Amino acid sequence: MTRPEAGRAAAAARLRILIVGVGGQGVLTAARHLGEACLRTGHEAVLGQLHGMSQRGGSVESTVVVGGAESSFIEEGEADVVLGLEPLETLRARPRMHAQTRVVTSTTPVVPHLLSQMGKPYPPLPEILSAIRAAAPDLTTLDSAAIVRQAGARRALNVAMLGALAALEVLPFPAAALWSAVAARTPERFVAGNRRAFELGGAAAKARTSPAPGRPAC
């Protein structure tokens, strides 16, 4: 295999994960959990982050590129997985999706601070999901607010979404490895609630997946 061919093969083997949400939802922590799980299972990963007015609910994004990449940047049309903790933020990530991107998004809105200031309405959720699905048909939606209420862990949104992602078997390691990484970074008093959120997120994802054309339902 020539060097250019080897480079293309390595690029194809990479998994580019984009995590988006708003300040306070745990986007950056979710990326660190994924990075730790990669480390524990022998997978190279590069993490990156970009965040705005995190204290005011501004947009936050983080990237995890698995597979020996030199850069954490994910360009337009390159995201293999998009994990959205807020639906409008998931929609804003649409330029970096492609037709085979696996999208997992919360359907619980967090009205952006700027929209509130300007008195503009939050877009209807069905329109948001329809626009996402038009770009990436492989879409899984979760009522994250209901999940964290059921888990009794209101700050475990990111953990519930990671549980959903792990259950869909798109990661290069099993769900147990990701949970171990989460548990290792969780204060003991929150472990039980996070565990419930992780498991409930996984169960919800399996129940709510909309299969892309040609792919059987989970």
Buried (B, 14 or more C-beta within 10 A) or exposed (E): EEEEEEEEEEEEEBBBBBBBBBBBBBBBBBBBBBBBBBEBBEBEBBBBBEBEBBEBBBBBBBBBBBBEBEEBEBEEEBBBBBBBBBBBBBBBBBEBBEEEBBBBBBBBBBBBBEEEEEEEEBBEBEEBBEEBBEBBBBBBBBBBBBBBEBBEBEBBBBBBBBBBBBBBEBBBBEBEBBBBBBBEEBEEEBBEBBBBBBBBBBBBBBEBBBEBEEEEEE
